[in-house]
Every structure is written in structure tokens, then in C-alpha cells.
Amino acid sequence: MLFALLLPTAHAQQQYFDVPFVPTPYVVIEEMLRLAKVTPQDYVMDLGSGDGRVLITATKRYGATGMGVDLDGDLVAQSLASAAEAGVAERVTFLQQDLFKTDLSRATVITMYLLPGVMMRLQPRLLDLKPGTRLVSHDFHLGDWKPDVTTQIRKNTFLWIVPAKVAGPWQIKAALPGDQQDIELELRQRYQEVDGHGKFGGRHAQIWESRLSGDQLSFVMVDDRDRENEAALYFEGRVNGDVIEGRVRRGTGNAQTVHAWRAVRPTGK
Ligand SMILES: C[S@@+](CC[C@H](N)C(=O)[O-])C[C@H]1O[C@@H](n2cnc3c(N)ncnc32)[C@H](O)[C@@H]1O
């Protein structure tokens, strides 16, 4: 009978916590914060913050501010006490809160030691965060979203940098030698992996070596308007919603020239 009475409570507890409390070892915390390149400008959020150790380290060692959320009220109380003891209570806060109901928009860095199913449920929200937000995870992946960096020091640590959304058509104006050039660009994107093609001088143009890291996009096209004087065009730019702006280097070494470029999404598409 006693067993029968206890069973629903134990079951409810199991339902309630998506992940059990297992603290991240300090060397792994150091590696997570190193990978994320945490600075005093960062606002770090630890999702399922346990005894608060990740955030207290981020605040104490790296000067960051931040917030941890955990469903377990005892762990939240313990975290608040540890933050006070470490002298960082002003810069870090811990809330008893469900990570799935937490507004993540303020975070510049998110740390996680969760479980695969929880990571997968979080994935769409993480992908929608501000481009450039760094996500670090102890041990667990974000499904088919490949990490930007993986390291292993006793445990696996993964870093993802939330990519800007660049898929689709763009119209580039580039102040290249000779004349201002209108270039059409069509980008395909899978998370931070980007490729595509363009139209340059009325002809099909391949895009090479494309990279996207947060809001920083780079790719190469070949300027073949004059077959006797071909050169690679190294585009670098910052994506800001429907605009990309940056510079393009034409050629290399002492033959290199640098020019401004700007791309917008065509209206009506
Ligand atoms: C594996 S521990 C990680 C603790 C800490 N982040 C660390 O790395 O040391 C996971 C934590 O997530 C908390 N947790 C589980 N489900 C949660 C949820 N839905 N919302 C907030 N916290 C949750 C657990 O109480 C536990 O403390």
C-alpha cells in the first residue's frame, strides 16, 4: 500500500524534471567558457543551472553577468547562497523556472548540460536567437546542426554560433574598378553551411569558399569580365536582417584593391 501511495509522487517527479542533476566538472566548465570566449560584456544563461557552478565561474573568472534557471528550488537556493559566498551575487541571478518557459533573447552565451531529447526540443528556439549568440553544450548535440567547434577534455564540449538567416536571393551593388557592378546572388543555407551561385556581368558565376559565422558572411567569386585580367573577388560582409554590407578585395598581394559592397533582398520576392 505504501508503495502504491508513493508511486504517483515518484512518477510526477520524474515527469517534472527533464534532466537529473549531475554537476559539470570544473575542467569541463573552463573549456565551455573558453570555447564561448566569454568576456565581461557577455550575459550568460545556464539552462538547468543545478548548483550554479557554471554561472558562478563565468562571473568570477570572466567578469560576465548572467542568469541560471532550474526547476529544483533547493538547487536554486544553494546557487544563490554560493553566489553570495563567492561575492558575485550582484552580477548573477538564479530563478526557479522551467527552461522551456524562459525568455532567452537577452543571452549572448547559453550553456547547457541537458539530454538529447531536451536539446532537440530547444533546437528551433536556439536557431532563432540573435545571430552571433554562442551556445555551448557539455556532452550533448543539437541533432543535425553540426557544431562550429568540438573539443574533448575528459568530456565532449560543443560550440555553435547562431547563424544569420541568409537563404534566398540578394542583389549586390559593388563599387568594383571600371564600373559599379550589379551582381545577383542566390544563397542556400543549412544552419551555418552556405553555398550558392550568382550572375555577374550577365553570366553565371559560381560562389566559392562561402562561410557564415553568426552575422559574418564571406565568399569568393571570380571577376572574369576581362579574360586577360581575371581575379578572385573576396567578399566579406555583415548581415543585418535584409541588408549585407562590407568590403570586397579584388586580387591578392600588391595587385589587391579594396571596394565597398552592399546587398539587399529584392523586394516583392
Ligand atoms: C545535468 S544538470 C546540469 C547542472 C549545471 N548546468 C551543470 O552543468 O553543472 C541538469 C539540471 O537541469 C535541471 N532541469 C531539468 N529539467 C529542467 C527544466 N525543464 N527547466 C529547468 N531546469 C531543469 C535539473 O534540475 C538539473 O539541475
PDBQT file of the ligand as one rigid body, heavy atoms in Angstrom, charges set to zero:
ROOT
HETATM    1  C1  LIG A 301      22.754  17.768 -15.752  1.00  0.00    +0.000 C 
HETATM    2  S1  LIG A 301      22.258  19.036 -14.625  1.00  0.00    +0.000 S 
HETATM    3  C2  LIG A 301      23.340  20.356 -15.097  1.00  0.00    +0.000 C 
HETATM    4  C3  LIG A 301      23.596  21.358 -13.997  1.00  0.00    +0.000 C 
HETATM    5  C4  LIG A 301      24.551  22.503 -14.395  1.00  0.00    +0.000 C 
HETATM    6  N1  LIG A 301      24.131  23.181 -15.591  1.00  0.00    +0.000 N 
HETATM    7  C5  LIG A 301      25.945  21.980 -14.589  1.00  0.00    +0.000 C 
HETATM    8  O1  LIG A 301      26.349  21.870 -15.757  1.00  0.00    +0.000 OA
HETATM    9  O2  LIG A 301      26.627  21.691 -13.589  1.00  0.00    +0.000 OA
HETATM   10  C6  LIG A 301      20.685  19.494 -15.314  1.00  0.00    +0.000 C 
HETATM   11  C7  LIG A 301      19.829  20.422 -14.449  1.00  0.00    +0.000 C 
HETATM   12  O3  LIG A 301      18.666  20.759 -15.180  1.00  0.00    +0.000 OA
HETATM   13  C8  LIG A 301      17.582  20.910 -14.272  1.00  0.00    +0.000 C 
HETATM   14  N2  LIG A 301      16.353  20.773 -15.062  1.00  0.00    +0.000 N 
HETATM   15  C9  LIG A 301      15.783  19.662 -15.577  1.00  0.00    +0.000 A 
HETATM   16  N3  LIG A 301      14.695  19.959 -16.311  1.00  0.00    +0.000 NA
HETATM   17  C10 LIG A 301      14.575  21.304 -16.273  1.00  0.00    +0.000 A 
HETATM   18  C11 LIG A 301      13.660  22.231 -16.865  1.00  0.00    +0.000 A 
HETATM   19  N4  LIG A 301      12.661  21.848 -17.628  1.00  0.00    +0.000 N 
HETATM   20  N5  LIG A 301      13.848  23.551 -16.610  1.00  0.00    +0.000 NA
HETATM   21  C12 LIG A 301      14.856  23.988 -15.822  1.00  0.00    +0.000 A 
HETATM   22  N6  LIG A 301      15.750  23.143 -15.239  1.00  0.00    +0.000 NA
HETATM   23  C13 LIG A 301      15.622  21.832 -15.475  1.00  0.00    +0.000 A 
HETATM   24  C14 LIG A 301      17.818  19.815 -13.257  1.00  0.00    +0.000 C 
HETATM   25  O4  LIG A 301      17.168  20.116 -12.023  1.00  0.00    +0.000 OA
HETATM   26  C15 LIG A 301      19.352  19.828 -13.137  1.00  0.00    +0.000 C 
HETATM   27  O5  LIG A 301      19.787  20.642 -12.079  1.00  0.00    +0.000 OA
ENDROOT
TORSDOF 0
